[in-house]
Amino acid sequence: MSLILRYKWGIASALVILAVLLFFLAPPLADLVEEKGSVQLADTFSSSKASAILDNAGESEETISVVLEFDQSFDEQEDDVQSLIEEIESGTYPVDVDVISLFDSDEIKDQLVSEDNSVALIPITIDGSSDDAVAIGEQLQSLSMTDGEVYITGEALINHDVDVTSQEGLAKTEIITVILIFVLLLVVFRALVTPLVPLLSVGLTYLISQSIVAFLADWFDFPISNYTQIFLVAVLFGIGTDYCILLLSRYKEELAAGHDIQKAILTTYRTAGKTLFYSGLAVFIGFAAIGFADFAIYQSAVGVAVGIAVLLLVLYTFVPFLMAVLKEKLFWPSKKVGSHADNRLWGALGKLSIFRPVISLLVVAVITVPFLIIYNHNISFNNVDEISADANSVKGLRAIESGFGIGNALPVSIIIDSEDDMVTPENLAHIEALSRFVAGLDEVDQVVGLTRPAGEELDELYVDNQLNELSEGLNDAVSGTEDMQDGLQQISEQLRQISNQVSGSTDSDAGGSLSEAATGLSQLSEQLGMVSMQLEQTQDIQTASAQLAAIQQNLQQISAGLSQGSAELEGASAQIGELSAGLSQLADGVDEVNTGLSELQSGLEDAVEFSSNLANAEYVRGTGVYIPDELLENEDFQEIIDMYTFTDGTGLSLEVSLKDDPYSVEAIEATREIKAAVNQFVQGTPLQDMEIEFSGVSSTNSDLEEISSADFNRTVIIILAGLFLTLMVLLRSWTQPLVIIAGLVLSYYTSLGITELVFVHIMGYSGISWAVPFFGFVMLIALGVDYSIFLFDRYQEEKRIGVREGLMKSMVKMGSVIITAAIILSGTFGAMMPSGVLSLMQIGTVVVSGLMLFGLVILPLFIPAIISLGEGKDRTSKTEYEKKAL
């Protein structure tokens, strides 16, 4: 420290110059957060794999939706919708866009217009990044309708609004924090100059820290998020001010003792400086341990460890400079100098916890247990709650929810990738079977995909419906043969009449020929009857087709004979000539029957081919689905193929709409069940050898829940182990660190109960934001351990007079420091409340309630009571202590 004081001007100038240079040279941390600070999951998770598949296939375009909410109805405002689509299509954009018009087909219209005609969607696919999507979304904000509202929404726009809200919240937090700290320091020191020391020191620390973090993020992909800057502000200003109070208070005492400036500074850093160092080291270890997390969002709090390291540097260099330069003026205009007075509140609490430990523990239980009981671990993954309901993207999402159901707005996508062509009858049959299976799950509203473009089963794909149609066709064939049988019988009778007339009017053999033709037709009619009966009873299409071919051949011969007979009768008497005309009509009738038989036979041949193909399609047995080749060649079906496949048909997607809100915990559990069910269903099918992954909000949140839970458990163990070892070395005890950590953990879970009570049971939110338990734990444990070090570092000096007496003296001497520090640190986190960002408000509630609970209940009542019970060997009574004190 003597060396630092000797070169104080050079060191202080170097720090200021460094801060200025870094401020101007470092890339803006806010821009880096928006670029790199999104939720990023490891490559091993399904949603990450799905994104990789789509990226490799060139299908990773961003999608936004223009949401139209009609005052009247879609039917009455179709012209307005068409005009909007044309306006969007004619726009100039930084990248290529594809606008899906709901007028392209009835199927698309059914999907994009709500059943009650109150809401319609215009999806826009953007061949670019999320930044491009945001830019285009902002460009489309000018769209409007005469009778209705136009909203622009999409995942990229919602995430952007979260970032903007966070940055606006950060600006509010910074201003409120500075004002709050200045006011609190005025109250504590009753001086105008003193508050400037922590503000200047911590401000310098913050500028240097955020610049270093920005460089690390830009050059080495150091983890950052929306939380990084806010935590830097809250933690640095909070504990930085606490540490400054600790130093300035001791410095004030040394000056009051009559020491000169240099000796006062040296003594301050030899005593309070040591406590500061160990406290800072404990906090640094707590935040550095986050680096062992796998999740980048959690790792982003490691930036605070960088800030703590810089803070210690500034406190050991810049603050001594201010002390040496300002001297006694540092406390201007206050002239009162003295040490901390004994804290009466902590004195009263200490007497209870040290001399009545059981009663003290009962008091702690009465305060904490109710909150522990009501805590149900209600967790929310809904990042829409992070932003105002007045945001355009949120309004659009709510409009979709009211018109289509929220599940349809943000479906789960099943991505299936193969090395071979997916668009084959066998694969499509199994895809439809999978779609039917998923659609039948209780959690699923509908499945949209290649085999069900409108979200409903296509009856013509299912064998039972196909066979039913075949059966109906055969029944029609039977009816047709019966009709043709009746026609042939009538022709036969008319021929007999003509034959009799011809025989009585001429010596020609024509009458006999006609009689034979009549007999032949009568026989063919009987044969048709037999075919009809056999077809109806046996459904033997192939035999019936062969029999009809024979009948058709005989009919052709009879038709030829009738034509010849008609020609022979021409030129006979007038009466016979008239019979010739009738005979010609009968021949035409026979030809019509023959044509009908040809069509019937052709239909039966098609039925034979269908039945044969159906019988040879082995996949039918396991799926109940048969895909005719002509379906694959259909032009309309080709458009559907293009919509739901990628990479030239080697991959495809299914869109699964859930019944629950995609952001809800229920949707996460539903997605997890869908994943397990799908993976089990495809076993034993051609799909089992394909890569099947899941994307979408619910899938991402499902993976997020998994990694966040695992990271939380692992990181908690690392942090607690690191703090335990630090405390064990500092306090030279293993029991005291255990009691301290137990008290911190008790404070943490009680504060979670308080937070859940406020935000879930009172304010009506679905749960505590998923990041709150982790960050709340890190903040509360890492910062709360400071106060324990303040108390027990003093206790190490006082315990020589006895455990109980030493504890009591330490508490009354350090109570004011700890309460002041807790209030200041709570104030910096309380400054998060006006930010408007839900997760920050909840983290602030956890930390504020936890710190105040720890500073006023756990540290003075719980921890001393446990230590008094376990280590109070002298068993000094309350009366004896009071006598000694007098």
Secondary structure, DSSP 8 states (H G I E B T S, - for coil): -HHHHHTHHHHHHHHHHHHHHHHHHS--HHHHHHHH-S----TTSHHHHHHHHHHHTT---EEEEEEEEESS-TGGGHHHHHHHHHHHHT---SS-EEE--TTS-HHHHHHHB-TTSSEEEEEEEESS-HHHHHHHHHHGGG--BTTEEEEEE-HHHHHHHHHHHHHHHHHHHHHHHHHHHHHHHHHHH--SSTTHHHHHHHHHHHHHHHHHHHHHHHHH-----HHHHHHHHHHHHHHHHHHHHHHHHHHHHHHHTT--HHHHHHHHHHHHHHHHHHHHHHHHHHHHGGGG-S-HHHHTTHHHHHHHHHHHHHHTTHHHHHHHHHGGGGGTT----------HHHHHHHHHHHHSHHHHHHHHHHHHHHHHHH----EE--GGGGS-TTSHHHHHHHHHHHHH-HHHHS-EEEEEE-SS-S-SHHHHHHHHHHHHHHHTSTTEEEEEBTTBTTSS--GGGBHHHHHHHHHHHHHHHHHHHHHHHHHHHHHHHHHHHHHHHHHHH-S-THHHHHHHHHHHHHHHHHHHHHHHHHHHHH--HHHHHHHHHHHHHHHHHHHHHHHHHHHHHTTS-HHHHHHHHHHHHHHHHHHHHHHHHHHHHHHHHHHHHHHHHHHH-THHHHHSB---HHHHT-HHHHHHHHHHEETTTTEEEEEEEESS-TTSHHHHHHHHHHHHHHHHHTTTSGGGGSEEEEESHHHHHHHHHHHHHHHHHHHHHHHHHHHHHHHHHHHT-SHHHHHHHHHHHHHHHHHHHHHHIIIIIIT--SSEETTHHHHHHHHHHHHHHHHHHHHHHHHHHHGGG-HHHHHHHHHHHHHHHHHHHHHHHHHHHHTTGGG--HHHHHHHHHHHHHHHHIIIIIIIIIHHHHHHHHH-TT---HHHHHHHH-
